Amino acid sequence: MKIELTKSAREAIDESIDKNSKFLLINLVKYDCHGAVLSMTVSDDIGSNNLYEIDGYKFIMDKEESEMFKEINIDYKSQGLNEGFAISYKDSSLGQCFITDEID
């Protein structure tokens, strides 16, 4: 899996945590046929997760969940009073709905 960070995401992470001693845990919150919702929290421990190091930033994600995504993009956005990380993905095995008809 590939993880990409925007400049604004890098700046927000640098202001928030010590990237040398903390891990950023990417979680799959939910998914359905419309896609997935991902979140990101800080963790002190790798646990049994996969580790991805990108330019000194250490991301971890559940092994099974990480296999569902080919690329995750992390941005930091500010709009009015709202600001936060926006996590999107490309080329996922999620978000596919199938309708089948029974044949007699």
N, CA, C and O atoms as a GROMACS GRO file, in nm:
protein
  416
    1MET      N    1   0.084  -0.117   0.000
    1MET     CA    2   0.000   0.000   0.000
    1MET      C    3   0.089   0.124   0.000
    1MET      O    4   0.195   0.127   0.063
    2LYS      N    5   0.044   0.224  -0.071
    2LYS     CA    6   0.116   0.350  -0.082
    2LYS      C    7   0.040   0.458  -0.004
    2LYS      O    8  -0.082   0.465  -0.011
    3ILE      N    9   0.113   0.540   0.071
    3ILE     CA   10   0.053   0.652   0.144
    3ILE      C   11   0.116   0.781   0.093
    3ILE      O   12   0.239   0.793   0.088
    4GLU      N   13   0.032   0.876   0.056
    4GLU     CA   14   0.080   1.007   0.011
    4GLU      C   15   0.032   1.115   0.106
    4GLU      O   16  -0.082   1.113   0.152
    5LEU      N   17   0.122   1.210   0.136
    5LEU     CA   18   0.091   1.322   0.225
    5LEU      C   19   0.105   1.453   0.150
    5LEU      O   20   0.201   1.473   0.075
    6THR      N   21   0.010   1.543   0.171
    6THR     CA   22   0.024   1.677   0.114
    6THR      C   23   0.114   1.760   0.205
    6THR      O   24   0.142   1.722   0.318
    7LYS      N   25   0.158   1.873   0.155
    7LYS     CA   26   0.241   1.964   0.234
    7LYS      C   27   0.166   2.009   0.359
    7LYS      O   28   0.224   2.016   0.467
    8SER      N   29   0.038   2.040   0.345
    8SER     CA   30  -0.040   2.087   0.461
    8SER      C   31  -0.057   1.976   0.564
    8SER      O   32  -0.060   2.004   0.684
    9ALA      N   33  -0.068   1.852   0.521
    9ALA     CA   34  -0.078   1.739   0.614
    9ALA      C   35   0.054   1.723   0.690
    9ALA      O   36   0.053   1.699   0.811
   10ARG      N   37   0.164   1.735   0.621
   10ARG     CA   38   0.296   1.724   0.686
   10ARG      C   39   0.312   1.832   0.793
   10ARG      O   40   0.358   1.804   0.903
   11GLU      N   41   0.274   1.955   0.758
   11GLU     CA   42   0.286   2.067   0.852
   11GLU      C   43   0.198   2.045   0.976
   11GLU      O   44   0.241   2.072   1.088
   12ALA      N   45   0.075   1.996   0.955
   12ALA     CA   46  -0.016   1.972   1.068
   12ALA      C   47   0.036   1.860   1.158
   12ALA      O   48   0.027   1.869   1.281
   13ILE      N   49   0.090   1.755   1.098
   13ILE     CA   50   0.147   1.645   1.178
   13ILE      C   51   0.267   1.696   1.257
   13ILE      O   52   0.282   1.666   1.376
   14ASP      N   53   0.354   1.773   1.192
   14ASP     CA   54   0.474   1.824   1.259
   14ASP      C   55   0.438   1.913   1.378
   14ASP      O   56   0.510   1.912   1.478
   15GLU      N   57   0.329   1.989   1.369
   15GLU     CA   58   0.286   2.075   1.478
   15GLU      C   59   0.220   1.997   1.592
   15GLU      O   60   0.216   2.044   1.705
   16SER      N   61   0.169   1.878   1.562
   16SER     CA   62   0.088   1.803   1.658
   16SER      C   63   0.164   1.698   1.738
   16SER      O   64   0.141   1.682   1.858
   17ILE      N   65   0.255   1.627   1.673
   17ILE     CA   66   0.321   1.514   1.742
   17ILE      C   67   0.470   1.510   1.711
   17ILE      O   68   0.518   1.574   1.618
   18ASP      N   69   0.539   1.432   1.791
   18ASP     CA   70   0.679   1.401   1.764
   18ASP      C   71   0.680   1.279   1.673
   18ASP      O   72   0.661   1.166   1.719
   19LYS      N   73   0.702   1.300   1.544
   19LYS     CA   74   0.693   1.190   1.448
   19LYS      C   75   0.799   1.084   1.469
   19LYS      O   76   0.789   0.974   1.413
   20ASN      N   77   0.902   1.113   1.549
   20ASN     CA   78   1.006   1.015   1.574
   20ASN      C   79   0.970   0.914   1.683
   20ASN      O   80   1.028   0.806   1.690
   21SER      N   81   0.872   0.949   1.767
   21SER     CA   82   0.839   0.857   1.877
   21SER      C   83   0.694   0.809   1.874
   21SER      O   84   0.657   0.725   1.956
   22LYS      N   85   0.613   0.860   1.783
   22LYS     CA   86   0.471   0.822   1.776
   22LYS      C   87   0.439   0.763   1.639
   22LYS      O   88   0.507   0.788   1.540
   23PHE      N   89   0.333   0.684   1.638
   23PHE     CA   90   0.283   0.625   1.514
   23PHE      C   91   0.147   0.686   1.483
   23PHE      O   92   0.071   0.720   1.574
   24LEU      N   93   0.116   0.698   1.356
   24LEU     CA   94  -0.015   0.744   1.313
   24LEU      C   95  -0.093   0.622   1.266
   24LEU      O   96  -0.060   0.560   1.165
   25LEU      N   97  -0.197   0.589   1.341
   25LEU     CA   98  -0.278   0.471   1.313
   25LEU      C   99  -0.394   0.509   1.221
   25LEU      O  100  -0.477   0.593   1.257
   26ILE      N  101  -0.398   0.449   1.104
   26ILE     CA  102  -0.509   0.470   1.010
   26ILE      C  103  -0.610   0.358   1.034
   26ILE      O  104  -0.577   0.239   1.026
   27ASN      N  105  -0.733   0.398   1.065
   27ASN     CA  106  -0.840   0.303   1.097
   27ASN      C  107  -0.947   0.303   0.990
   27ASN      O  108  -0.982   0.408   0.936
   28LEU      N  109  -0.998   0.187   0.960
   28LEU     CA  110  -1.117   0.175   0.876
   28LEU      C  111  -1.237   0.184   0.969
   28LEU      O  112  -1.263   0.091   1.046
   29VAL      N  113  -1.310   0.295   0.963
   29VAL     CA  114  -1.422   0.319   1.052
   29VAL      C  115  -1.544   0.239   1.008
   29VAL      O  116  -1.608   0.171   1.088
   30LYS      N  117  -1.574   0.248   0.879
   30LYS     CA  118  -1.686   0.172   0.823
   30LYS      C  119  -1.671   0.165   0.673
   30LYS      O  120  -1.599   0.245   0.612
   31TYR      N  121  -1.739   0.069   0.614
   31TYR     CA  122  -1.746   0.063   0.469
   31TYR      C  123  -1.875  -0.004   0.429
   31TYR      O  124  -1.930  -0.088   0.501
   32ASP      N  125  -1.920   0.035   0.311
   32ASP     CA  126  -2.038  -0.027   0.250
   32ASP      C  127  -2.019  -0.015   0.100
   32ASP      O  128  -1.909   0.014   0.053
   33CYS      N  129  -2.124  -0.036   0.024
   33CYS     CA  130  -2.109  -0.034  -0.122
   33CYS      C  131  -2.083   0.108  -0.176
   33CYS      O  132  -2.058   0.124  -0.296
   34HIS      N  133  -2.090   0.208  -0.091
   34HIS     CA  134  -2.061   0.345  -0.134
   34HIS      C  135  -1.917   0.384  -0.108
   34HIS      O  136  -1.870   0.487  -0.156
   35GLY      N  137  -1.846   0.300  -0.034
   35GLY     CA  138  -1.706   0.328  -0.007
   35GLY      C  139  -1.670   0.312   0.138
   35GLY      O  140  -1.745   0.251   0.216
   36ALA      N  141  -1.555   0.368   0.175
   36ALA     CA  142  -1.502   0.351   0.310
   36ALA      C  143  -1.483   0.486   0.377
   36ALA      O  144  -1.466   0.588   0.311
   37VAL      N  145  -1.487   0.484   0.509
   37VAL     CA  146  -1.455   0.601   0.590
   37VAL      C  147  -1.332   0.564   0.673
   37VAL      O  148  -1.332   0.466   0.748
   38LEU      N  149  -1.227   0.645   0.658
   38LEU     CA  150  -1.102   0.622   0.730
   38LEU      C  151  -1.079   0.733   0.831
   38LEU      O  152  -1.119   0.847   0.809
   39SER      N  153  -1.014   0.700   0.942
   39SER     CA  154  -0.976   0.800   1.041
   39SER      C  155  -0.829   0.779   1.077
   39SER      O  156  -0.768   0.679   1.040
   40MET      N  157  -0.774   0.876   1.151
   40MET     CA  158  -0.634   0.866   1.189
   40MET      C  159  -0.620   0.911   1.334
   40MET      O  160  -0.670   1.016   1.373
   41THR      N  161  -0.550   0.830   1.414
   41THR     CA  162  -0.523   0.862   1.554
   41THR      C  163  -0.375   0.840   1.582
   41THR      O  164  -0.303   0.782   1.501
   42VAL      N  165  -0.331   0.886   1.696
   42VAL     CA  166  -0.192   0.869   1.737
   42VAL      C  167  -0.181   0.745   1.825
   42VAL      O  168  -0.268   0.719   1.908
   43SER      N  169  -0.074   0.668   1.806
   43SER     CA  170  -0.051   0.547   1.883
   43SER      C  171   0.094   0.542   1.930
   43SER      O  172   0.184   0.593   1.863
   44ASP      N  173   0.114   0.479   2.046
   44ASP     CA  174   0.250   0.460   2.098
   44ASP      C  175   0.309   0.326   2.059
   44ASP      O  176   0.429   0.304   2.074
   45ASP      N  177   0.225   0.236   2.007
   45ASP     CA  178   0.266   0.098   1.986
   45ASP      C  179   0.226   0.050   1.847
   45ASP      O  180   0.117   0.081   1.799
   46ILE      N  181   0.313  -0.026   1.782
   46ILE     CA  182   0.283  -0.082   1.651
   46ILE      C  183   0.180  -0.194   1.663
   46ILE      O  184   0.094  -0.210   1.576
   47GLY      N  185   0.189  -0.272   1.768
   47GLY     CA  186   0.100  -0.387   1.784
   47GLY      C  187   0.125  -0.486   1.672
   47GLY      O  188   0.240  -0.509   1.633
   48SER      N  189   0.019  -0.545   1.620
   48SER     CA  190   0.032  -0.641   1.510
   48SER      C  191   0.002  -0.577   1.375
   48SER      O  192  -0.026  -0.647   1.278
   49ASN      N  193   0.008  -0.444   1.370
   49ASN     CA  194  -0.025  -0.370   1.248
   49ASN      C  195   0.092  -0.367   1.150
   49ASN      O  196   0.207  -0.391   1.187
   50ASN      N  197   0.061  -0.338   1.025
   50ASN     CA  198   0.164  -0.314   0.924
   50ASN      C  199   0.222  -0.175   0.945
   50ASN      O  200   0.149  -0.082   0.979
   51LEU      N  201   0.351  -0.159   0.926
   51LEU     CA  202   0.419  -0.031   0.940
   51LEU      C  203   0.457   0.022   0.802
   51LEU      O  204   0.511  -0.050   0.719
   52TYR      N  205   0.427   0.151   0.780
   52TYR     CA  206   0.463   0.219   0.656
   52TYR      C  207   0.538   0.346   0.695
   52TYR      O  208   0.483   0.431   0.764
   53GLU      N  209   0.663   0.359   0.650
   53GLU     CA  210   0.741   0.479   0.679
   53GLU      C  211   0.752   0.562   0.552
   53GLU      O  212   0.801   0.516   0.449
   54ILE      N  213   0.707   0.686   0.562
   54ILE     CA  214   0.709   0.779   0.450
   54ILE      C  215   0.778   0.907   0.495
   54ILE      O  216   0.723   0.982   0.575
   55ASP      N  217   0.898   0.931   0.445
   55ASP     CA  218   0.974   1.052   0.476
   55ASP      C  219   0.982   1.080   0.626
   55ASP      O  220   0.969   1.195   0.668
   56GLY      N  221   1.004   0.977   0.706
   56GLY     CA  222   1.018   0.994   0.850
   56GLY      C  223   0.888   0.985   0.927
   56GLY      O  224   0.890   0.981   1.050
   57TYR      N  225   0.775   0.980   0.859
   57TYR     CA  226   0.645   0.965   0.924
   57TYR      C  227   0.613   0.816   0.932
   57TYR      O  228   0.631   0.744   0.834
   58LYS      N  229   0.566   0.771   1.047
   58LYS     CA  230   0.540   0.629   1.069
   58LYS      C  231   0.389   0.605   1.079
   58LYS      O  232   0.325   0.645   1.176
   59PHE      N  233   0.336   0.539   0.979
   59PHE     CA  234   0.193   0.506   0.976
   59PHE      C  235   0.178   0.357   1.004
   59PHE      O  236   0.259   0.276   0.960
   60ILE      N  237   0.072   0.322   1.076
   60ILE     CA  238   0.040   0.182   1.098
   60ILE      C  239  -0.106   0.160   1.062
   60ILE      O  240  -0.190   0.250   1.074
   61MET      N  241  -0.135   0.038   1.017
   61MET     CA  242  -0.271   0.002   0.980
   61MET      C  243  -0.288  -0.148   0.996
   61MET      O  244  -0.195  -0.225   0.970
   62ASP      N  245  -0.406  -0.187   1.038
   62ASP     CA  246  -0.438  -0.328   1.052
   62ASP      C  247  -0.401  -0.403   0.924
   62ASP      O  248  -0.426  -0.354   0.814
   63LYS      N  249  -0.342  -0.520   0.938
   63LYS     CA  250  -0.294  -0.596   0.822
   63LYS      C  251  -0.405  -0.626   0.722
   63LYS      O  252  -0.388  -0.606   0.602
   64GLU      N  253  -0.518  -0.674   0.771
   64GLU     CA  254  -0.629  -0.707   0.681
   64GLU      C  255  -0.687  -0.582   0.615
   64GLU      O  256  -0.719  -0.584   0.496
   65GLU      N  257  -0.701  -0.474   0.692
   65GLU     CA  258  -0.755  -0.350   0.636
   65GLU      C  259  -0.662  -0.291   0.532
   65GLU      O  260  -0.708  -0.240   0.430
   66SER      N  261  -0.532  -0.298   0.555
   66SER     CA  262  -0.437  -0.238   0.461
   66SER      C  263  -0.438  -0.310   0.326
   66SER      O  264  -0.403  -0.250   0.224
   67GLU      N  265  -0.476  -0.437   0.324
   67GLU     CA  266  -0.484  -0.510   0.198
   67GLU      C  267  -0.600  -0.464   0.111
   67GLU      O  268  -0.603  -0.495  -0.008
   68MET      N  269  -0.694  -0.391   0.168
   68MET     CA  270  -0.810  -0.343   0.092
   68MET      C  271  -0.779  -0.218   0.010
   68MET      O  272  -0.858  -0.180  -0.077
   69PHE      N  273  -0.665  -0.154   0.036
   69PHE     CA  274  -0.633  -0.027  -0.029
   69PHE      C  275  -0.500  -0.034  -0.101
   69PHE      O  276  -0.405  -0.094  -0.051
   70LYS      N  277  -0.494   0.027  -0.219
   70LYS     CA  278  -0.367   0.035  -0.292
   70LYS      C  279  -0.297   0.168  -0.263
   70LYS      O  280  -0.174   0.175  -0.263
   71GLU      N  281  -0.377   0.273  -0.239
   71GLU     CA  282  -0.318   0.404  -0.214
   71GLU      C  283  -0.410   0.485  -0.122
   71GLU      O  284  -0.531   0.490  -0.143
   72ILE      N  285  -0.350   0.547  -0.020
   72ILE     CA  286  -0.423   0.636   0.071
   72ILE      C  287  -0.359   0.773   0.062
   72ILE      O  288  -0.237   0.786   0.065
   73ASN      N  289  -0.443   0.876   0.051
   73ASN     CA  290  -0.397   1.014   0.042
   73ASN      C  291  -0.443   1.089   0.166
   73ASN      O  292  -0.560   1.085   0.202
   74ILE      N  293  -0.349   1.158   0.232
   74ILE     CA  294  -0.381   1.234   0.353
   74ILE      C  295  -0.353   1.381   0.328
   74ILE      O  296  -0.244   1.419   0.288
   75ASP      N  297  -0.455   1.462   0.352
   75ASP     CA  298  -0.447   1.607   0.334
   75ASP      C  299  -0.494   1.672   0.464
   75ASP      O  300  -0.559   1.608   0.546
   76TYR      N  301  -0.462   1.798   0.482
   76TYR     CA  302  -0.513   1.876   0.595
   76TYR      C  303  -0.583   1.996   0.536
   76TYR      O  304  -0.522   2.074   0.463
   77LYS      N  305  -0.712   2.011   0.568
   77LYS     CA  306  -0.792   2.116   0.508
   77LYS      C  307  -0.850   2.208   0.614
   77LYS      O  308  -0.880   2.165   0.725
   78SER      N  309  -0.864   2.333   0.577
   78SER     CA  310  -0.925   2.432   0.664
   78SER      C  311  -1.029   2.507   0.582
   78SER      O  312  -1.000   2.563   0.477
   79GLN      N  313  -1.153   2.508   0.633
   79GLN     CA  314  -1.262   2.576   0.564
   79GLN      C  315  -1.348   2.643   0.670
   79GLN      O  316  -1.419   2.576   0.745
   80GLY      N  317  -1.342   2.774   0.674
   80GLY     CA  318  -1.417   2.847   0.776
   80GLY      C  319  -1.366   2.811   0.914
   80GLY      O  320  -1.245   2.818   0.940
   81LEU      N  321  -1.455   2.772   1.003
   81LEU     CA  322  -1.417   2.732   1.138
   81LEU      C  323  -1.375   2.586   1.148
   81LEU      O  324  -1.325   2.543   1.252
   82ASN      N  325  -1.394   2.511   1.042
   82ASN     CA  326  -1.362   2.368   1.042
   82ASN      C  327  -1.224   2.343   0.984
   82ASN      O  328  -1.185   2.403   0.883
   83GLU      N  329  -1.151   2.255   1.048
   83GLU     CA  330  -1.023   2.212   0.995
   83GLU      C  331  -0.994   2.072   1.045
   83GLU      O  332  -1.038   2.032   1.152
   84GLY      N  333  -0.917   1.998   0.965
   84GLY     CA  334  -0.883   1.863   1.004
   84GLY      C  335  -0.826   1.785   0.888
   84GLY      O  336  -0.813   1.835   0.777
   85PHE      N  337  -0.791   1.660   0.918
   85PHE     CA  338  -0.734   1.573   0.817
   85PHE      C  339  -0.844   1.517   0.728
   85PHE      O  340  -0.951   1.478   0.776
   86ALA      N  341  -0.817   1.514   0.599
   86ALA     CA  342  -0.907   1.453   0.500
   86ALA      C  343  -0.832   1.333   0.443
   86ALA      O  344  -0.727   1.347   0.381
   87ILE      N  345  -0.889   1.216   0.464
   87ILE     CA  346  -0.823   1.093   0.420
   87ILE      C  347  -0.906   1.031   0.308
   87ILE      O  348  -1.023   0.999   0.326
   88SER      N  349  -0.844   1.016   0.194
   88SER     CA  350  -0.912   0.956   0.079
   88SER      C  351  -0.829   0.838   0.030
   88SER      O  352  -0.717   0.815   0.076
   89TYR      N  353  -0.884   0.764  -0.063
   89TYR     CA  354  -0.815   0.646  -0.112
   89TYR      C  355  -0.844   0.626  -0.260
   89TYR      O  356  -0.942   0.678  -0.314
   90LYS      N  357  -0.756   0.551  -0.323
   90LYS     CA  358  -0.772   0.514  -0.464
   90LYS      C  359  -0.758   0.364  -0.476
   90LYS      O  360  -0.694   0.299  -0.394
   91ASP      N  361  -0.819   0.310  -0.579
   91ASP     CA  362  -0.800   0.169  -0.613
   91ASP      C  363  -0.825   0.076  -0.495
   91ASP      O  364  -0.735   0.004  -0.451
   92SER      N  365  -0.946   0.079  -0.447
   92SER     CA  366  -0.982  -0.005  -0.334
   92SER      C  367  -1.068  -0.120  -0.380
   92SER      O  368  -1.131  -0.113  -0.486
   93SER      N  369  -1.071  -0.225  -0.301
   93SER     CA  370  -1.162  -0.337  -0.329
   93SER      C  371  -1.298  -0.313  -0.266
   93SER      O  372  -1.387  -0.398  -0.274
   94LEU      N  373  -1.315  -0.197  -0.203
   94LEU     CA  374  -1.442  -0.162  -0.139
   94LEU      C  375  -1.528  -0.079  -0.231
   94LEU      O  376  -1.483  -0.033  -0.336
   95GLY      N  377  -1.653  -0.062  -0.192
   95GLY     CA  378  -1.741   0.028  -0.265
   95GLY      C  379  -1.802  -0.032  -0.389
   95GLY      O  380  -1.839   0.041  -0.481
   96GLN      N  381  -1.813  -0.162  -0.394
   96GLN     CA  382  -1.872  -0.226  -0.511
   96GLN      C  383  -2.001  -0.295  -0.470
   96GLN      O  384  -2.001  -0.383  -0.383
   97CYS      N  385  -2.111  -0.255  -0.533
   97CYS     CA  386  -2.240  -0.317  -0.504
   97CYS      C  387  -2.280  -0.403  -0.624
   97CYS      O  388  -2.261  -0.365  -0.739
   98PHE      N  389  -2.334  -0.517  -0.594
   98PHE     CA  390  -2.380  -0.606  -0.700
   98PHE      C  391  -2.526  -0.642  -0.674
   98PHE      O  392  -2.564  -0.671  -0.561
   99ILE      N  393  -2.605  -0.639  -0.779
   99ILE     CA  394  -2.744  -0.680  -0.770
   99ILE      C  395  -2.759  -0.803  -0.857
   99ILE      O  396  -2.719  -0.804  -0.973
  100THR      N  397  -2.817  -0.904  -0.800
  100THR     CA  398  -2.836  -1.027  -0.875
  100THR      C  399  -2.984  -1.057  -0.887
  100THR      O  400  -3.061  -1.029  -0.795
  101ASP      N  401  -3.022  -1.112  -0.996
  101ASP     CA  402  -3.161  -1.158  -1.018
  101ASP      C  403  -3.164  -1.309  -1.011
  101ASP      O  404  -3.076  -1.377  -1.065
  102GLU      N  405  -3.264  -1.359  -0.945
  102GLU     CA  406  -3.279  -1.504  -0.940
  102GLU      C  407  -3.335  -1.554  -1.072
  102GLU      O  408  -3.426  -1.494  -1.130
  103ILE      N  409  -3.280  -1.662  -1.116
  103ILE     CA  410  -3.326  -1.722  -1.241
  103ILE      C  411  -3.393  -1.854  -1.205
  103ILE      O  412  -3.334  -1.940  -1.140
  104ASP      N  413  -3.518  -1.869  -1.250
  104ASP     CA  414  -3.591  -1.994  -1.222
  104ASP      C  415  -3.554  -2.102  -1.320
  104ASP      O  416  -3.606  -2.214  -1.311
   0.00000   0.00000   0.00000
